[in-house]
Amino acid sequence: MEIRFEMNEGIKTKFLSSLENENERRSLAFEKWQGLGNDFIIVEGVKLAPELVIKLCDRNFGIGADGIFCPAPAQKGGDIAWDFYNADGSTAQMCGNGMRCFAKYVFEKGLVKERKFSVETLAGVVIPEILSDEQGGKVRVDMGAPILEAAKIPVNIDTPQDFTVEGFSATAVSMGNPHCVIFLEDDKGGNTRAQAVEKGIRIELSPIFPEKTNVEFAKVISRSEIQVDVWERGCGITLACGTGACASVVAGVLKGLLDSKVRVNLPGGALEVEYAGADANVYMTGDAKKVFEGVIEV
């Protein structure tokens, strides 16, 4: 049977577990989307067991993705909500690249009617705006204000914007999920990709971060442009991370390295991020593209 329901009847859900009814094969309709190479599976009308999330995200034996989104009914006055899973089966709080993909999907499917709408996430309400209808068109997301307090990020230190981890000077920021941002200089291990690959997992699992952390290694090109490589919590090295790009700009502004509008270059492409400092919100603009759709037996 195909598990799919229309939103205009209310989002109905069915719990799918890879461990239940092993002999019963079920068909699951899905779409695959990507934002700067950060790729996601989107399915409707289901809640997924962690074991099944891991299987679907597996790049050799499944569809392959950095995570999975499931549209869900809003519970707190928003227009829509999502259930969001990391590739390791854990529940995730927020994802900037994923939010752009999710926004384009639910708008194109008619699950929301306006171009600017609110999405309830575990990190709070996020407001995306569809700027272009074309394939790969731009989406601007109001990411809200960054969280800078140690207990709310969370980090087990008193100076979250100025501490040392694995020998690096670092800044901790939450964009609804925790980030550790490290700016590199050419004479001090300036290869952002190599450092993310080598040090990412160690920093993610550092006792400084009680809920683990995403890790960004960044390099300043100019006051309006940076290069960033990301080790994502629960995923590892990825081609891009929207919240990581935002956290990097916030950290750079706080350190006096960057202006308020910054081009963030990631391996998968570039994002435009705006942050005026103090209590300002962070705005992220980038594309979102449908890759393909299909049905998989689970």
Backbone as numpy.savetxt, mean C-alpha at the origin, in Angstrom:
# Nx Ny Nz CAx CAy CAz Cx Cy Cz
-19.05 -23.39 -8.64 -19.89 -22.20 -8.64 -19.02 -20.96 -8.64
-19.50 -19.90 -9.23 -18.74 -18.65 -9.26 -19.20 -17.76 -8.13
-18.26 -17.30 -7.29 -18.58 -16.48 -6.13 -18.51 -15.03 -6.54
-19.62 -14.41 -6.85 -19.63 -13.02 -7.29 -20.99 -12.40 -6.99
-21.02 -11.19 -6.45 -22.26 -10.54 -6.08 -22.20 -9.07 -6.49
-23.33 -8.48 -6.78 -23.39 -7.07 -7.14 -23.52 -6.20 -5.90
-22.81 -5.06 -5.89 -22.84 -4.16 -4.74 -24.23 -3.57 -4.53
-25.00 -3.34 -5.62 -26.29 -2.68 -5.43 -27.28 -3.55 -4.67
-26.92 -4.79 -4.41 -27.73 -5.64 -3.54 -27.11 -5.73 -2.15
-26.07 -4.93 -1.93 -25.30 -5.04 -0.69 -24.21 -6.06 -0.92
-23.04 -5.81 -0.37 -21.95 -6.75 -0.59 -22.15 -7.96 0.29
-22.49 -9.09 -0.32 -22.65 -10.33 0.41 -21.29 -11.03 0.41
-20.98 -11.74 1.45 -19.67 -12.38 1.52 -19.80 -13.85 1.83
-18.85 -14.60 1.30 -18.73 -16.02 1.60 -17.28 -16.26 2.03
-17.09 -16.98 3.12 -15.75 -17.24 3.62 -15.17 -18.42 2.86
-14.01 -18.22 2.24 -13.35 -19.28 1.50 -12.07 -19.67 2.23
-11.91 -20.93 2.52 -10.71 -21.43 3.17 -10.13 -22.56 2.34
-8.83 -22.50 2.14 -8.18 -23.57 1.39 -8.15 -24.86 2.18
-8.49 -24.81 3.46 -8.42 -26.00 4.30 -9.77 -26.69 4.46
-10.84 -26.03 3.97 -12.17 -26.60 4.13 -12.62 -27.26 2.83
-13.28 -28.41 2.95 -13.85 -29.08 1.79 -12.82 -29.23 0.66
-11.70 -29.88 0.97 -10.60 -29.97 0.02 -11.03 -30.60 -1.31
-12.03 -31.45 -1.26 -12.43 -32.14 -2.49 -13.40 -31.33 -3.34
-13.87 -30.20 -2.81 -14.83 -29.39 -3.56 -14.09 -28.25 -4.25
-14.14 -28.20 -5.58 -13.48 -27.16 -6.35 -14.45 -25.99 -6.53
-13.94 -24.78 -6.34 -14.77 -23.59 -6.48 -14.10 -22.62 -7.43
-14.90 -21.89 -8.18 -14.37 -20.91 -9.11 -14.44 -19.52 -8.49
-13.37 -18.79 -8.57 -13.30 -17.45 -8.01 -12.94 -16.46 -9.10
-13.87 -15.56 -9.42 -13.60 -14.53 -10.42 -12.73 -13.45 -9.81
-11.79 -12.92 -10.61 -10.87 -11.91 -10.10 -10.45 -10.96 -11.21
-9.89 -9.83 -10.81 -9.17 -8.94 -11.71 -7.80 -8.68 -11.12
-6.81 -8.54 -11.98 -5.45 -8.21 -11.58 -5.17 -6.76 -11.99
-4.70 -5.94 -11.02 -4.39 -4.54 -11.25 -2.98 -4.25 -10.78
-2.40 -3.15 -11.29 -1.09 -2.73 -10.83 -0.96 -1.21 -10.85
-0.21 -0.72 -9.87 0.14 0.69 -9.81 1.64 0.79 -9.65
2.33 1.22 -10.71 3.79 1.29 -10.73 4.45 -0.07 -10.50
3.78 -1.13 -10.92 4.33 -2.47 -10.75 4.00 -3.11 -9.43
3.43 -2.36 -8.50 2.90 -2.91 -7.25 1.56 -3.55 -7.62
1.46 -4.89 -7.59 0.31 -5.55 -8.20 -0.61 -6.19 -7.18
-1.90 -6.25 -7.56 -2.94 -6.67 -6.62 -4.01 -7.48 -7.33
-4.61 -8.40 -6.57 -5.78 -9.15 -7.01 -7.00 -8.50 -6.35
-8.07 -8.34 -7.11 -9.32 -7.80 -6.55 -10.42 -8.82 -6.79
-11.11 -9.22 -5.71 -12.23 -10.14 -5.81 -13.40 -9.56 -5.03
-14.61 -9.92 -5.43 -15.82 -9.42 -4.78 -16.56 -10.54 -4.07
-17.23 -10.16 -2.98 -18.19 -11.05 -2.35 -17.60 -12.16 -1.52
-16.31 -12.06 -1.14 -15.70 -13.13 -0.36 -14.85 -12.55 0.77
-14.64 -13.35 1.79 -13.59 -13.12 2.77 -12.65 -14.31 2.66
-11.35 -14.05 2.64 -10.38 -15.08 2.33 -9.60 -15.51 3.56
-9.43 -16.82 3.71 -8.58 -17.35 4.76 -7.13 -17.04 4.41
-6.26 -16.85 5.41 -4.86 -16.54 5.13 -4.18 -17.55 4.21
-4.50 -18.84 4.38 -3.87 -19.87 3.55 -4.20 -19.68 2.08
-5.42 -19.27 1.80 -5.83 -19.07 0.42 -5.21 -17.79 -0.15
-5.10 -16.75 0.67 -4.43 -15.53 0.22 -3.01 -15.85 -0.23
-2.29 -16.62 0.58 -0.92 -16.98 0.24 -0.86 -17.74 -1.08
-1.79 -18.66 -1.28 -1.81 -19.44 -2.53 -2.12 -18.56 -3.73
-3.09 -17.67 -3.62 -3.45 -16.81 -4.74 -2.34 -15.85 -5.10
-1.61 -15.36 -4.09 -0.54 -14.38 -4.34 0.76 -15.04 -4.79
0.86 -16.35 -4.68 2.09 -17.04 -5.08 2.33 -16.85 -6.58
3.54 -16.42 -6.94 3.83 -16.08 -8.34 4.17 -17.30 -9.20
4.34 -18.45 -8.58 4.61 -19.67 -9.34 3.40 -20.58 -9.42
2.62 -20.66 -8.34 1.51 -21.61 -8.30 0.14 -20.94 -8.21
0.10 -19.61 -8.15 -1.16 -18.88 -8.08 -1.25 -17.81 -9.15
-2.00 -16.77 -8.87 -2.13 -15.64 -9.80 -0.88 -14.78 -9.73
-0.41 -14.54 -8.50 0.76 -13.70 -8.28 0.37 -12.27 -7.98
0.73 -11.78 -6.78 0.40 -10.41 -6.42 1.10 -10.03 -5.12
1.15 -8.72 -4.87 1.66 -8.21 -3.60 0.58 -8.19 -2.53
-0.69 -8.33 -2.94 -1.78 -8.32 -1.98 -3.12 -8.51 -2.66
-4.17 -8.61 -1.85 -5.53 -8.82 -2.35 -6.48 -7.84 -1.69
-7.41 -7.27 -2.49 -8.46 -6.40 -1.97 -9.82 -7.02 -2.23
-10.71 -6.85 -1.27 -12.10 -7.27 -1.42 -12.99 -6.08 -1.05
-13.78 -5.53 -1.98 -14.72 -4.47 -1.61 -15.66 -4.95 -0.52
-15.99 -4.06 0.40 -16.85 -4.40 1.54 -17.77 -3.24 1.83
-18.92 -3.50 2.47 -19.84 -2.41 2.80 -19.24 -1.50 3.87
-19.47 -0.20 3.72 -19.00 0.77 4.71 -19.76 0.57 6.01
-19.07 0.75 7.12 -19.66 0.58 8.44 -19.72 1.87 9.25
-18.97 2.89 8.82 -18.82 4.09 9.64 -19.15 5.36 8.87
-20.06 5.27 7.92 -20.51 6.44 7.20 -19.77 6.75 5.92
-18.76 5.94 5.56 -18.04 6.14 4.31 -18.85 5.65 3.13
-18.28 5.79 1.93 -18.96 5.34 0.72 -18.75 3.84 0.46
-17.60 3.33 0.88 -17.27 1.93 0.66 -16.12 1.58 1.61
-15.86 0.29 1.78 -14.73 -0.16 2.59 -14.01 -1.26 1.83
-12.87 -1.67 2.37 -12.17 -2.81 1.77 -11.65 -3.75 2.85
-11.51 -5.02 2.47 -10.70 -5.97 3.23 -9.40 -6.11 2.43
-8.28 -5.92 3.10 -6.99 -5.87 2.43 -6.04 -6.87 3.07
-5.45 -7.74 2.24 -4.55 -8.77 2.73 -3.17 -8.63 2.08
-2.11 -8.75 2.89 -0.77 -8.85 2.35 -0.55 -10.22 1.73
0.52 -10.34 0.95 0.81 -11.60 0.27 1.11 -12.73 1.24
1.51 -12.38 2.45 1.79 -13.44 3.44 0.55 -13.86 4.21
-0.62 -13.36 3.82 -1.88 -13.74 4.44 -2.31 -12.85 5.59
-1.44 -11.94 6.02 -1.78 -11.05 7.12 -2.74 -9.95 6.66
-3.50 -9.42 7.61 -4.39 -8.29 7.32 -3.58 -7.01 7.30
-3.79 -6.18 6.29 -3.01 -4.95 6.13 -3.88 -3.74 6.43
-3.20 -2.65 6.82 -3.91 -1.43 7.20 -4.16 -0.51 6.02
-3.12 -0.26 5.22 -3.24 0.75 4.18 -2.21 0.49 3.09
-2.52 0.91 1.88 -1.60 0.77 0.74 -1.94 1.86 -0.27
-0.99 2.73 -0.53 -1.26 3.86 -1.44 -1.45 3.44 -2.88
-0.54 2.61 -3.42 -0.70 2.14 -4.79 -1.95 1.30 -4.92
-2.21 0.49 -3.91 -3.41 -0.33 -3.92 -4.68 0.50 -3.87
-4.65 1.60 -3.13 -5.83 2.46 -3.04 -6.18 3.04 -4.41
-5.18 3.42 -5.19 -5.48 3.95 -6.53 -6.12 2.87 -7.40
-5.58 1.64 -7.33 -6.17 0.54 -8.11 -7.58 0.23 -7.64
-7.75 0.16 -6.33 -9.07 -0.11 -5.76 -10.07 0.97 -6.18
-9.64 2.23 -6.14 -10.53 3.35 -6.49 -10.98 3.25 -7.94
-10.04 2.97 -8.87 -10.42 2.85 -10.27 -11.37 1.66 -10.46
-11.09 0.56 -9.79 -11.92 -0.64 -9.93 -13.36 -0.37 -9.48
-13.54 0.14 -8.28 -14.90 0.30 -7.76 -15.66 1.38 -8.52
-14.94 2.38 -9.05 -15.61 3.41 -9.86 -16.05 2.82 -11.20
-15.17 2.07 -11.85 -15.51 1.49 -13.15 -16.62 0.45 -13.03
-16.69 -0.25 -11.90 -17.71 -1.26 -11.69 -19.03 -0.66 -11.22
-19.06 0.64 -10.97 -20.28 1.29 -10.50 -20.57 1.03 -9.04
-19.58 0.56 -8.28 -19.80 0.33 -6.85 -19.83 1.63 -6.07
-19.25 2.68 -6.65 -19.41 4.05 -6.17 -19.79 4.89 -7.38
-20.48 6.01 -7.15 -21.00 6.80 -8.26 -20.22 8.08 -8.53
-19.58 8.61 -7.50 -18.86 9.88 -7.65 -17.38 9.63 -7.89
-16.72 10.60 -8.52 -15.29 10.48 -8.78 -14.46 10.65 -7.51
-14.97 11.37 -6.57 -14.29 11.58 -5.30 -15.14 10.95 -4.22
-14.59 10.01 -3.47 -15.39 9.27 -2.50 -14.50 8.83 -1.34
-15.13 8.29 -0.32 -14.40 7.90 0.89 -14.34 6.38 1.02
-13.17 5.90 1.44 -12.94 4.46 1.62 -12.54 4.21 3.07
-13.29 3.36 3.74 -12.94 3.00 5.11 -11.86 1.92 5.10
-10.76 2.19 5.80 -9.66 1.23 5.93 -9.34 1.06 7.41
-8.50 0.12 7.72 -8.07 -0.06 9.11 -7.21 1.11 9.58
-6.73 1.92 8.62 -5.94 3.10 8.97 -6.80 4.36 9.05
-8.12 4.21 8.89 -9.02 5.36 8.88 -9.62 5.58 7.51
-10.29 6.69 7.33 -10.95 7.00 6.06 -9.96 7.67 5.12
-9.89 7.16 3.90 -9.01 7.70 2.85 -9.90 8.15 1.70
-9.52 9.26 1.07 -10.37 9.85 0.03 -9.62 9.90 -1.31
-9.92 8.98 -2.22 -9.35 9.03 -3.57 -10.24 9.85 -4.50
-9.64 10.35 -5.57 -10.37 11.09 -6.61 -9.89 10.63 -7.97
-10.82 10.19 -8.81 -10.50 9.74 -10.17 -10.30 10.96 -11.05
-9.08 11.18 -11.55 -8.80 12.35 -12.38 -8.96 12.05 -13.86
-8.85 10.78 -14.25 -8.92 10.42 -15.67 -9.55 9.05 -15.83
-10.45 8.91 -16.83 -11.13 7.63 -17.07 -10.29 6.67 -17.90
-9.29 7.16 -18.60 -8.54 6.31 -19.51 -7.77 5.23 -18.77
-7.44 4.16 -19.49 -6.66 3.07 -18.89 -5.32 3.64 -18.42
-5.02 3.40 -17.16 -3.80 3.95 -16.60 -3.93 5.41 -16.21
-5.16 5.93 -16.19 -5.38 7.32 -15.84 -5.02 7.62 -14.40
-4.82 8.90 -14.11 -4.35 9.32 -12.80 -5.44 9.29 -11.74
-5.01 8.95 -10.53 -5.86 9.01 -9.35 -5.10 9.80 -8.29
-5.78 10.76 -7.68 -5.19 11.55 -6.60 -5.82 11.09 -5.29
-4.98 10.83 -4.29 -5.47 10.29 -3.03 -5.08 11.23 -1.89
-6.09 11.66 -1.13 -5.85 12.38 0.11 -5.54 11.33 1.17
-4.27 11.24 1.54 -3.82 10.19 2.45 -4.01 10.57 3.92
-4.48 11.81 4.18 -4.61 12.27 5.55 -3.28 12.77 6.08
-3.26 13.18 7.32 -2.04 13.70 7.95 -1.17 12.54 8.43
0.14 12.66 8.32 1.02 11.61 8.83 0.96 11.52 10.35
1.21 10.34 10.86 1.26 10.12 12.31 2.72 10.13 12.74
3.06 10.98 13.68 4.45 11.17 14.08 4.73 10.80 15.53
3.67 10.52 16.30 3.84 10.16 17.71 4.32 8.71 17.84
5.31 8.50 18.71 5.93 7.19 18.85 4.93 6.09 19.15
4.03 6.32 20.08 3.09 5.28 20.51 2.08 4.93 19.42
1.83 5.87 18.51 0.82 5.64 17.47 1.43 5.10 16.17
2.76 5.20 16.01 3.35 4.73 14.75 3.22 3.21 14.58
3.57 2.31 15.50 4.23 2.53 16.79 5.73 2.18 16.72
6.51 2.84 17.61 7.92 2.52 17.78 8.26 2.53 19.27
9.22 1.72 19.65 9.61 1.62 21.05 10.78 2.56 21.38
10.67 3.80 20.92 11.70 4.80 21.20 11.00 6.13 21.45
11.71 7.05 22.09 11.12 8.35 22.43 11.34 9.39 21.35
12.24 9.13 20.39 12.56 10.12 19.35 12.34 9.51 17.97
11.10 9.31 17.56 10.84 8.58 16.31 11.36 9.25 15.04
11.57 10.58 15.09 12.07 11.26 13.90 13.59 11.40 13.91
14.26 10.81 14.89 15.72 10.91 14.95 16.28 9.78 15.81
16.55 8.63 15.18 17.08 7.49 15.90 17.99 6.69 14.97
18.66 5.70 15.50 19.58 4.88 14.72 19.12 3.43 14.72
19.13 2.81 13.53 18.80 1.40 13.41 19.75 0.79 12.39
20.34 -0.35 12.75 21.31 -1.04 11.89 22.41 -0.10 11.40
22.76 0.86 12.22 23.83 1.79 11.88 23.42 2.97 11.03
22.13 3.08 10.69 21.64 4.18 9.86 20.85 5.18 10.70
20.95 6.46 10.34 20.09 7.48 10.91 18.73 7.36 10.25
17.66 7.26 11.06 16.34 6.94 10.51 15.25 7.85 11.05
14.14 7.86 10.32 12.94 8.60 10.70 11.75 7.65 10.64
10.96 7.58 11.70 9.76 6.75 11.71 8.53 7.61 11.48
7.68 7.15 10.58 6.44 7.85 10.21 5.37 6.80 10.00
4.14 7.10 10.35 3.03 6.23 9.97 2.12 6.95 8.99
1.80 6.25 7.90 0.79 6.72 6.96 -0.44 5.80 7.08
-0.75 5.44 8.34 -1.76 4.42 8.59 -1.11 3.07 8.74
0.13 2.94 8.30 0.98 1.78 8.52 2.39 2.30 8.80
3.20 1.56 9.56 4.49 2.08 10.01 5.55 2.05 8.92
6.40 3.09 8.93 7.51 3.20 7.97 8.77 3.65 8.68
9.89 3.12 8.23 11.21 3.56 8.68 11.93 4.09 7.45
12.20 5.39 7.42 12.79 6.05 6.25 14.24 6.38 6.54
15.11 5.98 5.62 16.54 6.22 5.76 17.05 6.94 4.51
17.61 8.13 4.67 18.21 8.87 3.56 19.69 8.53 3.49
20.12 8.11 2.31 21.51 7.71 2.10 22.29 8.80 1.39
23.60 8.83 1.66 24.52 9.69 0.93 25.44 8.80 0.11
25.98 9.35 -1.01 26.80 8.54 -1.91 28.01 7.93 -1.23
28.58 8.63 -0.27 29.78 8.11 0.38 29.47 7.24 1.59
28.17 6.95 1.81 27.77 6.14 2.97 26.76 5.07 2.55
27.19 4.22 1.62 26.30 3.15 1.18 25.12 3.68 0.40
25.38 4.50 -0.61 24.33 5.24 -1.29 23.46 4.48 -2.28
23.66 3.16 -2.45 22.85 2.37 -3.36 21.56 1.95 -2.64
20.47 2.64 -2.93 19.22 2.41 -2.19 18.69 1.00 -2.41
18.81 0.48 -3.61 18.30 -0.87 -3.89 19.08 -1.92 -3.11
20.42 -1.82 -3.17 21.25 -2.81 -2.48 21.00 -2.78 -0.98
20.84 -1.61 -0.41 20.61 -1.52 1.03 19.25 -2.08 1.40
18.22 -1.82 0.57 16.88 -2.35 0.86 16.89 -3.88 0.82
17.60 -4.44 -0.16 17.68 -5.91 -0.27 18.43 -6.49 0.92
19.54 -5.85 1.30 20.39 -6.41 2.34 19.83 -6.19 3.74
19.31 -5.00 4.00 18.95 -4.63 5.37 17.45 -4.62 5.65
16.63 -4.74 4.59 15.19 -4.58 4.76 14.58 -5.50 5.80
14.84 -6.80 5.70 14.20 -7.75 6.61 14.68 -7.55 8.04
15.94 -7.19 8.22 16.46 -6.99 9.57 15.81 -5.78 10.23
15.59 -4.73 9.46 14.95 -3.54 10.03 13.46 -3.80 10.24
12.81 -4.50 9.29 11.39 -4.83 9.45 11.14 -5.54 10.77
12.03 -6.44 11.13 11.86 -7.28 12.32 12.55 -6.73 13.56
13.10 -5.53 13.48 13.80 -4.95 14.63 12.83 -4.78 15.81
13.29 -5.02 17.03 12.43 -4.83 18.21 12.00 -3.38 18.42
12.60 -2.47 17.69 12.16 -1.07 17.74 10.71 -0.95 17.27
10.30 -1.86 16.37 8.98 -1.77 15.74 8.10 -2.93 16.21
7.23 -2.72 17.18 6.42 -3.81 17.75 5.45 -4.44 16.77
5.08 -3.72 15.71 4.19 -4.28 14.68 4.93 -4.47 13.37
6.26 -4.60 13.46 7.14 -4.65 12.28 7.05 -3.31 11.55
7.72 -3.19 10.41 7.68 -1.92 9.70 8.01 -2.09 8.23
7.52 -1.17 7.41 7.99 -1.00 6.04 9.30 -0.22 6.12
10.18 -0.44 5.15 11.49 0.20 5.18 11.76 0.89 3.85
12.12 2.18 3.91 12.44 2.95 2.71 13.89 3.44 2.78
14.65 3.15 1.73 15.96 3.74 1.54 15.84 4.78 0.43
16.17 6.03 0.75 15.94 7.14 -0.16 17.22 7.92 -0.41
17.26 8.58 -1.57 18.37 9.45 -1.92 17.80 10.74 -2.52
18.30 11.87 -2.09 17.85 13.17 -2.59 18.52 13.47 -3.92
17.73 13.72 -4.95 18.24 14.16 -6.25 18.24 15.69 -6.29
17.14 16.28 -5.83 17.01 17.73 -5.68 15.96 17.96 -4.62
15.67 19.20 -4.31 14.65 19.47 -3.30 13.24 19.10 -3.77
13.10 18.78 -5.04 11.79 18.40 -5.56 11.79 17.01 -6.19
12.83 16.21 -5.91 12.90 14.87 -6.52 13.78 13.96 -5.67
13.28 12.73 -5.46 14.05 11.73 -4.72 13.94 10.37 -5.40
14.89 9.48 -5.08 14.86 8.09 -5.48 14.58 7.25 -4.25
13.68 6.27 -4.34 13.32 5.45 -3.19 13.22 3.98 -3.58
13.79 3.11 -2.75 13.58 1.67 -2.86 12.96 1.20 -1.55
12.04 0.23 -1.67 11.20 -0.14 -0.53 11.25 -1.63 -0.24
11.40 -1.93 1.05 11.16 -3.28 1.57 9.82 -3.22 2.29
8.80 -3.89 1.72 7.46 -3.82 2.30 7.24 -4.89 3.36
6.67 -4.47 4.47 6.30 -5.39 5.54 5.35 -6.45 4.99
5.72 -7.71 5.17 4.86 -8.80 4.72 4.99 -9.14 3.26
5.81 -8.39 2.51 5.96 -8.64 1.07 7.40 -8.77 0.63
8.29 -8.00 1.24 9.67 -7.95 0.79 9.88 -6.84 -0.21
10.87 -6.99 -1.09 11.17 -5.97 -2.09 10.01 -5.87 -3.08
9.54 -4.66 -3.33 8.50 -4.43 -4.32 8.93 -3.31 -5.27
8.25 -3.22 -6.40 8.60 -2.20 -7.39 8.17 -0.81 -6.96
7.21 -0.73 -6.06 6.72 0.58 -5.62 5.91 0.43 -4.35
5.77 1.52 -3.62 4.94 1.55 -2.41 4.43 2.98 -2.25
3.13 3.15 -2.36 2.55 4.49 -2.27 2.70 5.11 -0.90
2.39 4.36 0.14 2.55 4.91 1.49 4.03 5.14 1.80
4.90 4.29 1.24 6.33 4.47 1.43 6.83 5.74 0.76
6.30 6.04 -0.43 6.66 7.29 -1.11 6.22 8.48 -0.28
5.00 8.41 0.27 4.48 9.50 1.10 5.31 9.66 2.37
5.62 8.55 3.03 6.41 8.60 4.25 7.79 9.18 3.98
8.38 8.86 2.83 9.70 9.37 2.48 9.68 10.88 2.30
8.64 11.38 1.66 8.52 12.83 1.49 8.30 13.52 2.83
7.44 12.94 3.67 7.22 13.51 5.01 8.54 13.59 5.77
9.30 12.49 5.75 10.58 12.47 6.46 11.53 13.51 5.89
11.57 13.63 4.56 12.45 14.60 3.93 12.09 16.03 4.25
10.79 16.32 4.30 10.34 17.67 4.66 10.70 17.97 6.12
10.45 17.00 6.99 10.76 17.20 8.41 12.26 17.42 8.63
13.09 16.81 7.81 14.53 16.97 7.93 15.05 18.22 7.22
14.17 18.94 6.52 14.59 20.12 5.80 15.28 19.83 4.48
15.10 18.60 3.96 15.77 18.20 2.73 14.93 18.47 1.48
13.61 18.57 1.65 12.71 18.62 0.51 11.73 19.77 0.61
11.25 20.21 -0.58 10.16 21.17 -0.64 8.83 20.44 -0.52
7.73 21.15 -0.66 6.42 20.56 -0.38 5.86 19.71 -1.53
6.40 19.85 -2.75 5.94 19.03 -3.88 7.13 18.27 -4.42
7.01 16.94 -4.42 8.18 16.11 -4.72 7.80 15.00 -5.70
8.66 14.79 -6.67 8.56 13.63 -7.56 9.33 12.49 -6.89
8.65 11.36 -6.68 9.27 10.21 -6.04 9.48 9.12 -7.09
10.74 8.85 -7.40 11.08 7.83 -8.39 11.27 6.48 -7.70
10.47 5.51 -8.11 10.55 4.14 -7.61 10.88 3.22 -8.77
11.33 2.00 -8.53 11.66 1.10 -9.64 10.52 0.93 -10.65
9.28 0.97 -10.18 8.14 0.77 -11.07 7.62 2.03 -11.74
8.15 3.19 -11.39 7.67 4.45 -11.97 7.71 5.56 -10.94
7.01 6.67 -11.25 7.08 7.86 -10.40 5.71 8.25 -9.85
5.72 8.79 -8.64 4.54 9.37 -8.01 4.81 10.84 -7.70
3.74 11.61 -7.68 3.83 12.99 -7.23 3.23 13.07 -5.82
4.01 13.57 -4.87 3.58 13.63 -3.48 3.68 15.07 -2.99
2.63 15.52 -2.29 2.60 16.87 -1.74 2.43 16.80 -0.22
3.28 17.56 0.49 3.17 17.64 1.94 3.73 18.99 2.38
2.87 19.82 2.95 3.25 21.18 3.33 3.84 21.27 4.72
3.93 20.15 5.43 4.51 20.14 6.76 3.48 20.42 7.84
3.95 20.47 9.09 3.09 20.73 10.26 1.93 19.76 10.28
0.69 20.27 10.31 -0.48 19.40 10.41 -1.15 19.14 9.06
-0.43 19.38 7.98 -1.00 19.25 6.64 -1.24 17.79 6.28
-2.21 17.57 5.39 -2.43 16.24 4.82 -1.41 15.95 3.73
-1.26 14.68 3.42 -0.38 14.24 2.34 -1.24 13.85 1.14
-0.83 14.32 -0.05 -1.56 14.00 -1.28 -0.63 13.25 -2.23
-1.14 12.16 -2.77 -0.36 11.31 -3.67 -1.10 11.17 -4.99
-0.41 11.35 -6.11 -1.02 11.22 -7.44 -0.20 10.24 -8.27
-0.91 9.29 -8.90 -0.24 8.33 -9.77 -1.26 7.55 -10.57
-0.78 6.64 -11.41 -1.70 5.89 -12.27 -2.12 4.57 -11.64
-3.06 3.91 -12.29 -3.56 2.59 -11.89 -4.05 1.89 -13.15
-3.62 0.65 -13.34 -3.94 -0.04 -14.59 -4.46 -1.45 -14.33
-5.50 -1.81 -15.06 -5.98 -3.19 -15.06 -5.03 -4.01 -15.93
-4.62 -5.16 -15.43 -3.70 -6.03 -16.17 -4.48 -7.11 -16.93
-5.32 -7.85 -16.21 -6.15 -8.86 -16.85 -7.21 -9.32 -15.85
-8.18 -10.11 -16.32 -9.18 -10.70 -15.46 -9.30 -12.18 -15.78
-9.89 -12.93 -14.85 -10.02 -14.35 -15.09 -10.81 -15.04 -13.99
-10.81 -16.36 -14.04 -11.46 -17.19 -13.03 -10.46 -18.27 -12.65
-10.28 -18.47 -11.35 -9.34 -19.48 -10.88 -10.07 -20.47 -9.98
-9.71 -21.74 -10.09 -10.29 -22.76 -9.22 -9.53 -22.76 -7.89
-10.28 -22.79 -6.79 -9.65 -22.83 -5.47 -10.24 -23.97 -4.65
